[in-house]
Amino acid sequence: MSATSILIISGIVLSLIPGSPLAFLKIPISAIANPVQSFVKMAGDTLFDFWAALTDGMAIRQENEDLKDQIADLQYQLTQNEEAAIRYEELKDAFKIRDTFSNYDIYGASITSREADEWFSVITIAAGATDGIVLAEGDSYPVVDVNMNLVGRVIETSDSNSKVLPLLHEGFSVACKVNEVNGATMLVSGDAALKNSGLCIVTNISDKAVLEPGTEIVTSGDGGLFPAGIPVGTIVEVDNSNPLNVTATLQPYSSIKDLKDVFVMIPYEEETTVETEAGA
């Protein structure tokens, strides 16, 4: 054992003896070392507390984000369920259309797009030839909303989609009459000057017609395309300034900008004709 080791061990042993001079030497050393030890311990505790608070805060924020995501998901599901319930009721009401027009097949379809703008341009619906909407050359089919109000007519079909010309379009017209027995006849058409206001023009008004604001107009059945009795709208204003050419404006019942689903009406006669020709 070296002399240095013997000296250190001897010092330790002597410092443990009560009254030893070496015991007094620890006092100044402790006076210096203890504050240093306390500072180091306090700094360590502070650093540990800071790190614990930081990790706890991160965990809480993550939990909050997770809860927000769950709440948003639940709200979305609730909205979807409410939307599904509303649309279910609307589609269920479509059976009334079939009851009213019993000689027509009724095909429901959702609107997928409105070209150019929502008021007067062509509407695309998610139903076509594969769904039973087969359009021969020169044919067209009436389109109504869930309340049986006139929306327009089918002008083109593909396998999965169809295009509908709405009644506000300037290329649309339909034979109509006042909604009463033997009601006066007229022609309701889309008009370039009125379409942005959501109105149609009424022309070819029968001489016996007595029109005033609020008069209800329905399809007359003339021309064969539209069956009689489909609600079209109400008269807004009558222009009698030219007795030889009385005109009026009409507010359609169907709000095209709010539509989500429509119903295409295809007469049974079309199927019967095809089957007869095939049998021949």
Backbone as CSV, one residue per row, in Angstrom:
resi,resn,N_x,N_y,N_z,CA_x,CA_y,CA_z,C_x,C_y,C_z
1,MET,0.872,-1.197,0.000,0.000,0.000,0.000,0.898,1.233,0.000
2,SER,0.553,2.211,-0.812,1.391,3.401,-0.928,1.223,4.316,0.271
3,ALA,2.162,5.215,0.395,2.129,6.160,1.527,0.926,7.088,1.414
4,THR,0.560,7.436,0.167,-0.599,8.343,-0.032,-1.889,7.675,0.434
5,SER,-2.035,6.419,0.118,-3.237,5.686,0.530,-3.322,5.587,2.024
6,ILE,-2.120,5.322,2.670,-2.099,5.213,4.140,-2.479,6.541,4.755
7,LEU,-2.023,7.636,4.161,-2.306,8.965,4.707,-3.791,9.305,4.606
8,ILE,-4.413,8.966,3.465,-5.841,9.264,3.278,-6.693,8.469,4.252
9,ILE,-6.345,7.176,4.389,-7.112,6.324,5.307,-6.941,6.800,6.733
10,SER,-5.738,7.185,7.069,-5.494,7.669,8.437,-6.292,8.927,8.704
11,GLY,-6.346,9.808,7.705,-7.097,11.058,7.868,-8.576,10.796,8.082
12,ILE,-9.119,9.847,7.319,-10.539,9.531,7.464,-10.831,8.984,8.849
13,VAL,-9.946,8.079,9.314,-10.144,7.463,10.650,-10.046,8.510,11.728
14,LEU,-9.038,9.391,11.632,-8.866,10.423,12.656,-10.031,11.419,12.657
15,SER,-10.592,11.694,11.481,-11.696,12.665,11.427,-12.957,12.142,12.077
16,LEU,-13.006,10.813,12.231,-14.184,10.210,12.865,-14.078,10.187,14.383
17,ILE,-12.866,10.447,14.911,-12.677,10.440,16.364,-13.199,11.749,16.924
18,PRO,-14.135,11.692,17.924,-14.664,12.931,18.525,-13.534,13.784,19.067
19,GLY,-13.581,15.065,18.805,-12.571,15.980,19.298,-11.333,16.027,18.445
20,SER,-11.284,15.245,17.374,-10.101,15.231,16.523,-9.962,16.568,15.827
21,PRO,-8.766,17.089,15.645,-8.560,18.364,14.930,-9.025,18.298,13.489
22,LEU,-8.918,17.075,12.932,-9.331,16.959,11.532,-10.834,17.192,11.355
23,ALA,-11.635,16.949,12.403,-13.074,17.155,12.310,-13.399,18.622,12.069
24,PHE,-12.540,19.521,12.638,-12.782,20.965,12.462,-12.452,21.433,11.051
25,LEU,-11.594,20.645,10.364,-11.233,21.040,9.002,-12.404,20.900,8.042
26,LYS,-13.404,20.032,8.381,-14.557,19.836,7.502,-15.508,21.036,7.477
27,ILE,-15.434,21.862,8.502,-16.392,22.967,8.613,-16.241,23.953,7.470
28,PRO,-15.053,24.486,7.222,-14.941,25.420,6.086,-15.201,24.754,4.755
29,ILE,-14.804,23.491,4.600,-15.045,22.795,3.341,-16.540,22.635,3.108
30,SER,-17.285,22.252,4.201,-18.735,22.088,4.086,-19.413,23.420,3.781
31,ALA,-18.862,24.513,4.366,-19.459,25.830,4.125,-19.413,26.189,2.654
32,ILE,-18.396,25.669,1.954,-18.290,25.936,0.527,-19.071,24.919,-0.286
33,ALA,-18.966,23.653,0.125,-19.566,22.566,-0.668,-21.083,22.513,-0.559
34,ASN,-21.632,22.791,0.630,-23.087,22.649,0.820,-23.903,23.566,-0.088
35,PRO,-23.594,24.855,-0.209,-24.359,25.702,-1.149,-24.279,25.209,-2.582
36,VAL,-23.069,24.717,-2.934,-22.914,24.205,-4.299,-23.822,23.000,-4.515
37,GLN,-23.805,22.095,-3.481,-24.668,20.919,-3.586,-26.143,21.311,-3.629
38,SER,-26.536,22.286,-2.822,-27.937,22.730,-2.802,-28.336,23.339,-4.143
39,PHE,-27.434,24.152,-4.717,-27.724,24.764,-6.015,-27.881,23.719,-7.107
40,VAL,-26.947,22.742,-7.083,-27.014,21.685,-8.098,-28.295,20.886,-7.949
41,LYS,-28.668,20.579,-6.675,-29.905,19.825,-6.447,-31.134,20.619,-6.879
42,MET,-31.154,21.934,-6.544,-32.286,22.776,-6.909,-32.407,22.897,-8.431
43,ALA,-31.264,23.052,-9.097,-31.280,23.151,-10.564,-31.781,21.854,-11.179
44,GLY,-31.366,20.742,-10.601,-31.833,19.449,-11.105,-33.320,19.277,-10.912
45,ASP,-33.803,19.674,-9.709,-35.244,19.555,-9.454,-36.039,20.467,-10.391
46,THR,-35.550,21.684,-10.620,-36.243,22.621,-11.509,-36.299,22.087,-12.934
47,LEU,-35.163,21.560,-13.378,-35.114,20.997,-14.734,-36.060,19.815,-14.865
48,PHE,-36.125,18.989,-13.851,-37.030,17.827,-13.874,-38.491,18.288,-13.904
49,ASP,-38.799,19.297,-13.041,-40.175,19.812,-13.009,-40.558,20.435,-14.352
50,PHE,-39.620,21.174,-14.955,-39.894,21.788,-16.257,-40.158,20.718,-17.322
51,TRP,-39.312,19.712,-17.329,-39.487,18.634,-18.320,-40.808,17.895,-18.106
52,ALA,-41.166,17.647,-16.837,-42.430,16.970,-16.532,-43.618,17.823,-16.972
53,ALA,-43.547,19.139,-16.711,-44.629,20.033,-17.129,-44.739,20.084,-18.643
54,LEU,-43.567,20.098,-19.311,-43.565,20.144,-20.767,-44.204,18.896,-21.368
55,THR,-43.800,17.737,-20.873,-44.357,16.482,-21.405,-45.838,16.355,-21.059
56,ASP,-46.221,16.792,-19.837,-47.639,16.748,-19.461,-48.467,17.674,-20.362
57,GLY,-47.927,18.871,-20.641,-48.631,19.807,-21.509,-48.808,19.255,-22.910
58,MET,-47.768,18.613,-23.439,-47.851,18.016,-24.766,-48.901,16.914,-24.789
59,ALA,-48.954,16.112,-23.734,-49.937,15.029,-23.664,-51.351,15.582,-23.596
60,ILE,-51.528,16.672,-22.818,-52.858,17.280,-22.695,-53.304,17.867,-24.030
61,ARG,-52.371,18.550,-24.722,-52.725,19.111,-26.021,-53.112,18.023,-27.012
62,GLN,-52.385,16.906,-26.979,-52.708,15.802,-27.877,-54.078,15.221,-27.558
63,GLU,-54.371,15.097,-26.239,-55.683,14.606,-25.832,-56.782,15.551,-26.308
64,ASN,-56.519,16.861,-26.197,-57.516,17.839,-26.660,-57.741,17.724,-28.163
65,GLU,-56.647,17.560,-28.918,-56.784,17.403,-30.362,-57.572,16.149,-30.701
66,ASP,-57.295,15.072,-29.974,-58.025,13.823,-30.206,-59.512,14.002,-29.905
67,LEU,-59.809,14.711,-28.802,-61.204,14.955,-28.446,-61.896,15.829,-29.491
68,LYS,-61.176,16.845,-29.987,-61.753,17.697,-31.024,-62.080,16.882,-32.276
69,ASP,-61.159,15.980,-32.624,-61.397,15.133,-33.801,-62.612,14.245,-33.590
70,GLN,-62.748,13.691,-32.380,-63.893,12.832,-32.084,-65.197,13.624,-32.140
71,ILE,-65.168,14.848,-31.566,-66.364,15.691,-31.577,-66.741,16.050,-33.006
72,ALA,-65.738,16.431,-33.814,-66.008,16.782,-35.211,-66.587,15.589,-35.967
73,ASP,-66.052,14.406,-35.685,-66.555,13.201,-36.352,-67.996,12.920,-35.951
74,LEU,-68.288,13.078,-34.659,-69.661,12.857,-34.183,-70.619,13.878,-34.779
75,GLN,-70.172,15.139,-34.845,-71.019,16.175,-35.439,-71.279,15.887,-36.912
76,TYR,-70.243,15.423,-37.616,-70.410,15.082,-39.031,-71.408,13.942,-39.185
77,GLN,-71.261,12.902,-38.342,-72.192,11.777,-38.416,-73.617,12.226,-38.120
78,LEU,-73.766,13.119,-37.121,-75.097,13.615,-36.776,-75.702,14.381,-37.952
79,THR,-74.877,15.243,-38.574,-75.353,15.995,-39.741,-75.735,15.064,-40.867
80,GLN,-74.883,14.053,-41.101,-75.167,13.097,-42.166,-76.452,12.339,-41.879
81,ASN,-76.644,11.950,-40.618,-77.859,11.213,-40.266,-79.102,12.082,-40.433
82,GLU,-78.991,13.361,-40.026,-80.121,14.268,-40.206,-80.430,14.453,-41.687
83,GLU,-79.348,14.622,-42.480,-79.522,14.783,-43.922,-80.162,13.536,-44.517
84,ALA,-79.685,12.356,-44.063,-80.242,11.102,-44.582,-81.715,10.977,-44.216
85,ALA,-82.063,11.396,-42.992,-83.459,11.299,-42.561,-84.361,12.215,-43.402
86,ILE,-83.860,13.433,-43.663,-84.648,14.378,-44.468,-84.846,13.837,-45.875
87,ARG,-83.769,13.339,-46.464,-83.864,12.841,-47.836,-84.713,11.576,-47.903
88,TYR,-84.659,10.777,-46.828,-85.510,9.582,-46.793,-86.980,9.991,-46.836
89,GLU,-87.335,11.002,-46.047,-88.726,11.462,-46.036,-89.122,12.006,-47.404
90,GLU,-88.190,12.736,-48.051,-88.493,13.273,-49.375,-88.718,12.152,-50.387
91,LEU,-87.826,11.169,-50.352,-87.940,10.080,-51.307,-89.182,9.242,-51.028
92,LYS,-89.527,9.121,-49.743,-90.731,8.379,-49.395,-91.964,9.084,-49.955
93,ASP,-91.936,10.416,-49.922,-93.057,11.181,-50.473,-93.182,11.028,-51.980
94,ALA,-92.112,10.554,-52.628,-92.156,10.398,-54.081,-93.190,9.360,-54.500
95,PHE,-93.574,8.486,-53.595,-94.606,7.507,-53.939,-95.930,8.197,-54.277
96,LYS,-96.107,9.409,-53.771,-97.315,10.161,-54.101,-97.341,10.485,-55.595
97,ILE,-96.150,10.710,-56.163,-96.078,10.993,-57.593,-96.568,9.789,-58.371
98,ARG,-96.133,8.608,-57.949,-96.549,7.385,-58.637,-98.054,7.169,-58.503
99,ASP,-98.591,7.504,-57.331,-100.036,7.341,-57.136,-100.825,8.301,-58.016
100,THR,-100.331,9.537,-58.137,-101.028,10.545,-58.920,-100.932,10.268,-60.416
101,PHE,-99.746,9.890,-60.859,-99.529,9.588,-62.272,-99.246,8.093,-62.418
102,SER,-100.300,7.312,-62.259,-100.159,5.854,-62.181,-99.723,5.210,-63.491
103,ASN,-99.843,5.915,-64.593,-99.429,5.329,-65.875,-98.011,5.743,-66.257
104,TYR,-97.247,6.176,-65.267,-95.849,6.560,-65.487,-94.929,5.773,-64.565
105,ASP,-93.766,5.387,-65.085,-92.683,4.907,-64.231,-91.960,6.124,-63.676
106,ILE,-91.606,6.070,-62.395,-90.943,7.196,-61.743,-89.522,6.783,-61.360
107,TYR,-88.547,7.530,-61.830,-87.147,7.246,-61.532,-86.555,8.412,-60.737
108,GLY,-86.134,8.147,-59.526,-85.513,9.179,-58.702,-84.023,9.291,-58.991
109,ALA,-83.490,10.497,-58.897,-82.061,10.709,-59.149,-81.582,11.951,-58.412
110,SER,-80.324,11.915,-57.980,-79.715,13.074,-57.329,-79.094,13.989,-58.364
111,ILE,-79.131,15.276,-58.085,-78.481,16.252,-58.959,-76.982,16.240,-58.667
112,THR,-76.179,16.077,-59.708,-74.726,16.034,-59.530,-74.061,17.343,-59.904
113,SER,-74.638,18.107,-60.817,-74.035,19.394,-61.178,-75.049,20.281,-61.896
114,ARG,-74.749,21.566,-61.862,-75.531,22.567,-62.598,-74.547,23.352,-63.456
115,GLU,-74.674,23.243,-64.752,-73.718,23.889,-65.647,-73.910,25.405,-65.668
116,ALA,-72.796,26.110,-65.607,-72.742,27.578,-65.710,-73.290,28.255,-64.453
117,ASP,-74.538,28.102,-64.150,-75.076,28.654,-62.918,-76.313,27.858,-62.527
118,GLU,-76.752,28.083,-61.301,-77.790,27.231,-60.733,-79.199,27.598,-61.181
119,TRP,-79.349,28.733,-61.866,-80.705,29.194,-62.139,-81.296,28.650,-63.425
120,PHE,-80.528,28.624,-64.485,-81.182,28.378,-65.764,-80.445,27.434,-66.694
121,SER,-79.228,26.983,-66.374,-78.487,26.144,-67.293,-78.810,24.674,-67.069
122,VAL,-78.239,23.847,-67.914,-78.552,22.424,-67.887,-78.141,21.785,-66.558
123,ILE,-78.997,20.901,-66.054,-78.754,20.179,-64.809,-78.385,18.732,-65.145
124,THR,-77.348,18.213,-64.501,-76.962,16.820,-64.686,-77.425,16.002,-63.487
125,ILE,-78.064,14.865,-63.755,-78.547,13.995,-62.682,-77.890,12.623,-62.786
126,ALA,-77.795,11.952,-61.644,-77.084,10.674,-61.563,-77.998,9.504,-61.890
127,ALA,-78.542,9.477,-63.083,-79.349,8.354,-63.556,-79.362,8.399,-65.074
128,GLY,-79.161,7.227,-65.688,-79.118,7.182,-67.138,-79.693,5.896,-67.682
129,ALA,-79.161,5.458,-68.807,-79.707,4.285,-69.493,-79.635,3.027,-68.638
130,THR,-78.557,2.873,-67.872,-78.442,1.683,-67.029,-79.463,1.686,-65.897
131,ASP,-80.037,2.839,-65.613,-81.055,2.949,-64.565,-82.465,2.886,-65.134
132,GLY,-82.581,2.773,-66.458,-83.896,2.669,-67.078,-84.346,3.906,-67.815
133,ILE,-83.502,4.966,-67.821,-83.871,6.193,-68.522,-83.246,6.148,-69.910
134,VAL,-83.966,5.571,-70.839,-83.484,5.433,-72.210,-84.229,6.438,-73.074
135,LEU,-83.487,7.301,-73.726,-84.092,8.394,-74.487,-83.881,8.158,-75.978
136,ALA,-84.974,7.863,-76.681,-84.886,7.704,-78.135,-84.811,9.069,-78.790
137,GLU,-84.366,9.107,-80.038,-84.242,10.371,-80.752,-85.607,11.060,-80.873
138,GLY,-85.636,12.324,-80.495,-86.873,13.087,-80.561,-87.726,12.986,-79.307
139,ASP,-87.342,12.095,-78.369,-88.113,11.944,-77.136,-87.623,12.916,-76.063
140,SER,-88.414,13.072,-75.050,-88.049,13.835,-73.871,-88.984,13.412,-72.748
141,TYR,-88.511,13.504,-71.512,-89.332,13.073,-70.384,-89.489,14.199,-69.366
142,PRO,-90.676,14.321,-68.760,-90.873,15.329,-67.729,-90.034,15.031,-66.490
143,VAL,-89.620,16.089,-65.825,-88.865,15.968,-64.573,-89.558,16.832,-63.532
144,VAL,-89.821,16.248,-62.356,-90.513,16.971,-61.279,-89.709,16.851,-59.988
145,ASP,-90.062,17.687,-59.009,-89.441,17.553,-57.692,-90.303,16.669,-56.803
146,VAL,-89.927,16.537,-55.545,-90.613,15.610,-54.649,-92.061,16.019,-54.403
147,ASN,-92.374,17.289,-54.606,-93.745,17.774,-54.419,-94.553,17.767,-55.715
148,MET,-94.015,17.089,-56.732,-94.647,16.959,-58.047,-94.647,18.254,-58.840
149,ASN,-93.876,19.244,-58.413,-93.785,20.495,-59.164,-92.849,20.317,-60.354
150,LEU,-93.182,20.967,-61.457,-92.395,20.830,-62.676,-91.002,21.439,-62.505
151,VAL,-89.987,20.673,-62.900,-88.597,21.135,-62.873,-88.096,21.400,-64.282
152,GLY,-88.413,20.505,-65.216,-87.943,20.642,-66.588,-88.185,19.358,-67.352
153,ARG,-87.277,19.055,-68.294,-87.424,17.826,-69.071,-86.055,17.262,-69.420
154,VAL,-85.978,15.941,-69.549,-84.729,15.280,-69.935,-84.480,15.527,-71.415
155,ILE,-83.261,15.935,-71.754,-82.925,16.204,-73.155,-81.794,15.319,-73.669
156,GLU,-81.092,14.639,-72.752,-79.954,13.819,-73.186,-79.642,12.797,-72.101
157,THR,-79.255,11.593,-72.501,-78.886,10.559,-71.529,-77.601,9.866,-71.953
158,SER,-76.871,9.376,-70.965,-75.727,8.493,-71.189,-75.982,7.253,-70.345
159,ASP,-74.995,6.400,-70.208,-75.206,5.184,-69.429,-75.536,5.483,-67.963
160,SER,-74.862,6.483,-67.390,-75.014,6.721,-65.948,-75.565,8.098,-65.589
161,ASN,-75.723,8.980,-66.573,-76.192,10.332,-66.272,-77.230,10.790,-67.294
162,SER,-77.979,11.814,-66.911,-78.923,12.445,-67.834,-78.838,13.950,-67.656
163,LYS,-79.148,14.674,-68.725,-79.162,16.132,-68.647,-80.602,16.626,-68.714
164,VAL,-80.893,17.570,-67.843,-82.247,18.112,-67.721,-82.242,19.586,-68.092
165,LEU,-83.145,19.962,-68.972,-83.335,21.372,-69.326,-84.377,21.948,-68.374
166,PRO,-83.996,22.849,-67.466,-84.949,23.389,-66.487,-85.900,24.398,-67.120
167,LEU,-87.031,24.591,-66.497,-88.069,25.451,-67.079,-87.660,26.923,-67.151
168,LEU,-86.610,27.318,-66.417,-86.142,28.698,-66.508,-85.270,28.934,-67.730
169,HIS,-84.826,27.872,-68.366,-83.962,28.008,-69.536,-84.754,28.598,-70.706
170,GLU,-84.121,29.484,-71.461,-84.839,30.143,-72.552,-85.217,29.197,-73.677
171,GLY,-84.675,27.967,-73.638,-85.058,26.993,-74.650,-86.195,26.093,-74.216
172,PHE,-86.763,26.362,-73.045,-87.824,25.504,-72.510,-89.200,26.149,-72.694
173,SER,-90.191,25.332,-73.011,-91.583,25.809,-73.041,-92.509,24.634,-72.769
174,VAL,-93.685,24.922,-72.222,-94.646,23.884,-71.890,-96.063,24.450,-71.985
175,ALA,-96.970,23.647,-72.543,-98.380,24.051,-72.629,-99.010,23.948,-71.248
176,CYS,-99.701,25.013,-70.852,-100.266,25.068,-69.501,-101.705,25.590,-69.537
177,LYS,-102.306,25.605,-68.344,-103.655,26.147,-68.198,-103.856,26.601,-66.772
178,VAL,-104.894,27.385,-66.565,-105.277,27.768,-65.200,-105.750,26.507,-64.483
179,ASN,-105.394,26.392,-63.228,-105.699,25.184,-62.471,-107.162,25.151,-62.027
180,GLU,-108.011,24.900,-63.010,-109.447,24.727,-62.749,-110.035,23.957,-63.922
181,VAL,-111.232,23.439,-63.749,-111.875,22.687,-64.821,-112.036,23.590,-66.039
182,ASN,-111.596,23.074,-67.178,-111.650,23.848,-68.432,-110.949,25.198,-68.301
183,GLY,-109.857,25.221,-67.550,-109.117,26.466,-67.361,-108.523,26.991,-68.651
184,ALA,-108.399,28.285,-68.725,-107.847,28.946,-69.908,-106.418,28.488,-70.145
185,THR,-106.055,28.315,-71.418,-104.742,27.786,-71.768,-103.742,28.907,-72.044
186,MET,-102.461,28.524,-72.048,-101.367,29.477,-72.268,-100.075,28.703,-72.490
187,LEU,-98.991,29.397,-72.782,-97.681,28.783,-72.953,-96.717,29.410,-71.954
188,VAL,-96.061,28.565,-71.181,-95.062,29.031,-70.207,-93.678,28.699,-70.761
189,SER,-92.796,29.693,-70.792,-91.464,29.510,-71.377,-90.396,30.179,-70.514
190,GLY,-89.171,29.701,-70.706,-88.037,30.403,-70.123,-87.777,31.667,-70.914
191,ASP,-87.199,32.663,-70.253,-86.990,33.948,-70.918,-85.635,34.511,-70.501
192,ALA,-84.849,34.970,-71.495,-83.497,35.461,-71.215,-83.499,36.652,-70.270
193,ALA,-84.524,37.487,-70.367,-84.574,38.691,-69.538,-85.083,38.415,-68.124
194,LEU,-85.766,37.284,-67.933,-86.387,36.991,-66.636,-85.680,35.904,-65.830
195,LYS,-84.835,35.110,-66.496,-84.290,33.916,-65.844,-83.446,34.242,-64.610
196,ASN,-82.710,35.360,-64.638,-81.904,35.697,-63.459,-82.753,36.069,-62.256
197,SER,-84.014,36.406,-62.505,-84.948,36.699,-61.412,-85.733,35.459,-61.004
198,GLY,-85.454,34.337,-61.667,-86.147,33.094,-61.338,-87.581,33.072,-61.823
199,LEU,-87.877,33.799,-62.915,-89.242,33.894,-63.427,-89.335,33.371,-64.852
200,CYS,-90.556,33.003,-65.258,-90.840,32.573,-66.627,-91.798,33.550,-67.289
201,ILE,-91.829,33.510,-68.609,-92.756,34.345,-69.365,-93.980,33.510,-69.752
202,VAL,-95.158,34.131,-69.712,-96.403,33.463,-70.092,-96.953,34.173,-71.328
203,THR,-97.130,33.384,-72.405,-97.632,33.947,-73.663,-98.761,33.073,-74.212
204,ASN,-99.242,33.435,-75.397,-100.328,32.672,-76.029,-101.500,32.451,-75.074
205,ILE,-101.805,33.494,-74.328,-102.866,33.396,-73.317,-104.232,33.401,-73.997
206,SER,-105.060,32.451,-73.609,-106.402,32.339,-74.182,-107.206,33.609,-73.921
207,ASP,-108.059,33.958,-74.894,-108.875,35.173,-74.763,-109.787,35.122,-73.545
208,LYS,-110.182,33.917,-73.152,-111.105,33.802,-72.022,-110.391,33.804,-70.668
209,ALA,-109.072,33.892,-70.710,-108.312,33.833,-69.461,-108.507,35.089,-68.629
210,VAL,-108.701,34.868,-67.349,-108.733,35.972,-66.389,-107.588,35.727,-65.410
211,LEU,-106.448,36.332,-65.715,-105.258,36.108,-64.899,-105.038,37.269,-63.948
212,GLU,-104.569,36.928,-62.759,-104.213,37.926,-61.761,-103.136,37.324,-60.879
213,PRO,-102.390,38.160,-60.151,-101.339,37.625,-59.283,-101.881,36.548,-58.337
214,GLY,-101.189,35.438,-58.293,-101.600,34.330,-57.421,-102.345,33.234,-58.151
215,THR,-102.736,33.455,-59.404,-103.437,32.421,-60.164,-102.519,31.214,-60.347
216,GLU,-103.019,30.024,-60.023,-102.210,28.809,-60.109,-102.250,28.245,-61.529
217,ILE,-101.054,27.859,-62.012,-100.920,27.341,-63.365,-100.386,25.909,-63.304
218,VAL,-100.974,25.013,-64.105,-100.533,23.616,-64.192,-100.365,23.252,-65.668
219,THR,-99.712,22.126,-65.919,-99.595,21.669,-67.304,-100.971,21.277,-67.833
220,SER,-101.175,21.529,-69.141,-102.480,21.242,-69.743,-102.554,19.851,-70.361
221,GLY,-101.391,19.256,-70.649,-101.384,17.958,-71.315,-101.336,18.071,-72.819
222,ASP,-101.510,19.270,-73.361,-101.451,19.467,-74.811,-100.023,19.220,-75.303
223,GLY,-99.912,18.562,-76.433,-98.596,18.290,-77.000,-98.092,16.902,-76.679
224,GLY,-98.628,16.281,-75.615,-98.313,14.897,-75.314,-97.073,14.648,-74.481
225,LEU,-96.166,15.618,-74.371,-94.939,15.372,-73.603,-95.195,15.376,-72.106
226,PHE,-95.896,16.409,-71.632,-96.170,16.539,-70.202,-97.611,16.131,-69.923
227,PRO,-97.844,15.252,-68.946,-99.224,14.916,-68.601,-99.928,16.122,-67.986
228,ALA,-101.220,16.165,-68.066,-101.979,17.276,-67.491,-101.939,17.228,-65.971
229,GLY,-101.893,18.408,-65.384,-102.032,18.497,-63.931,-100.751,18.648,-63.144
230,ILE,-99.583,18.735,-63.799,-98.343,18.951,-63.041,-98.289,20.420,-62.615
231,PRO,-98.172,20.702,-61.314,-98.094,22.103,-60.864,-96.856,22.792,-61.444
232,VAL,-97.060,24.004,-61.959,-95.957,24.745,-62.568,-95.574,25.958,-61.729
233,GLY,-96.541,26.787,-61.355,-96.250,27.968,-60.555,-97.444,28.886,-60.465
234,THR,-97.207,30.116,-60.052,-98.282,31.103,-59.903,-97.960,32.364,-60.699
235,ILE,-99.000,33.027,-61.150,-98.840,34.283,-61.878,-98.355,35.371,-60.912
236,VAL,-97.343,36.116,-61.362,-96.796,37.209,-60.553,-97.356,38.556,-61.007
237,GLU,-97.381,38.752,-62.338,-97.819,40.043,-62.880,-98.391,39.829,-64.281
238,VAL,-99.389,40.597,-64.627,-100.017,40.514,-65.954,-99.806,41.839,-66.671
239,ASP,-99.373,41.755,-67.932,-99.141,42.951,-68.736,-100.236,43.042,-69.802
240,ASN,-101.189,43.951,-69.579,-102.307,44.161,-70.511,-102.095,45.384,-71.391
241,SER,-100.868,45.875,-71.458,-100.622,47.109,-72.206,-100.922,46.950,-73.689
242,ASN,-100.777,45.720,-74.196,-101.124,45.439,-75.584,-102.241,44.398,-75.601
243,PRO,-103.501,44.824,-75.796,-104.625,43.888,-75.749,-104.504,42.744,-76.752
244,LEU,-103.727,42.957,-77.814,-103.567,41.916,-78.822,-102.455,40.929,-78.454
245,ASN,-101.700,41.283,-77.444,-100.594,40.406,-77.023,-100.396,40.510,-75.510
246,VAL,-101.362,39.979,-74.785,-101.279,39.984,-73.312,-100.226,38.978,-72.873
247,THR,-99.363,39.384,-71.972,-98.343,38.486,-71.421,-98.386,38.553,-69.894
248,ALA,-97.677,37.644,-69.289,-97.620,37.617,-67.825,-96.286,37.002,-67.399
249,THR,-95.944,37.176,-66.153,-94.761,36.516,-65.594,-95.222,35.494,-64.565
250,LEU,-94.454,34.404,-64.465,-94.821,33.295,-63.580,-93.663,32.943,-62.658
251,GLN,-93.974,32.726,-61.404,-93.000,32.265,-60.414,-93.133,30.749,-60.284
252,PRO,-92.135,29.969,-60.713,-92.237,28.508,-60.607,-92.335,28.056,-59.145
253,TYR,-93.046,26.962,-58.940,-93.129,26.394,-57.599,-91.796,25.790,-57.176
254,SER,-91.123,25.134,-58.107,-89.889,24.437,-57.783,-88.720,25.417,-57.680
255,SER,-88.006,25.353,-56.569,-86.825,26.195,-56.369,-85.598,25.417,-56.838
256,ILE,-85.198,25.662,-58.055,-84.134,24.870,-58.673,-82.832,24.943,-57.887
257,LYS,-82.510,26.090,-57.343,-81.235,26.231,-56.634,-81.182,25.408,-55.357
258,ASP,-82.327,25.002,-54.816,-82.360,24.233,-53.575,-82.563,22.736,-53.799
259,LEU,-82.732,22.338,-55.048,-83.033,20.934,-55.328,-81.820,20.035,-55.094
260,LYS,-82.077,18.846,-54.541,-81.054,17.817,-54.394,-81.444,16.545,-55.134
261,ASP,-82.748,16.291,-55.217,-83.246,15.105,-55.907,-84.382,15.506,-56.843
262,VAL,-84.471,14.818,-57.963,-85.570,15.022,-58.904,-86.103,13.663,-59.334
263,PHE,-87.231,13.685,-60.060,-87.872,12.444,-60.477,-88.259,12.537,-61.944
264,VAL,-87.786,11.547,-62.692,-88.057,11.487,-64.127,-89.297,10.635,-64.353
265,MET,-90.218,11.142,-65.163,-91.482,10.453,-65.428,-91.456,9.858,-66.839
266,ILE,-91.496,8.528,-66.908,-91.478,7.855,-68.206,-92.789,7.101,-68.380
267,PRO,-93.556,7.418,-69.402,-94.864,6.772,-69.579,-94.721,5.288,-69.887
268,TYR,-95.659,4.492,-69.358,-95.664,3.057,-69.636,-95.792,2.785,-71.122
269,GLU,-96.471,3.672,-71.844,-96.706,3.455,-73.267,-95.406,3.268,-74.035
270,GLU,-94.339,3.916,-73.559,-93.061,3.790,-74.248,-92.578,2.353,-74.199
271,GLU,-92.689,1.704,-73.022,-92.272,0.321,-72.880,-93.165,-0.591,-73.699
272,THR,-94.473,-0.320,-73.661,-95.420,-1.156,-74.394,-95.131,-1.113,-75.880
273,THR,-94.821,0.084,-76.398,-94.530,0.229,-77.819,-93.305,-0.583,-78.209
274,VAL,-92.258,-0.511,-77.364,-91.022,-1.236,-77.647,-91.264,-2.736,-77.655
275,GLU,-92.039,-3.222,-76.639,-92.316,-4.644,-76.551,-93.141,-5.116,-77.750
276,THR,-94.118,-4.293,-78.183,-94.945,-4.662,-79.316,-94.132,-4.783,-80.596
277,GLU,-93.222,-3.798,-80.802,-92.394,-3.840,-81.990,-91.449,-5.046,-81.966
278,ALA,-90.933,-5.377,-80.756,-90.030,-6.520,-80.632,-90.777,-7.819,-80.931
279,GLY,-92.031,-7.901,-80.490,-92.848,-9.103,-80.723,-93.198,-9.275,-82.176
280,ALA,-93.379,-8.161,-82.893,-93.702,-8.212,-84.299,-92.501,-8.686,-85.103
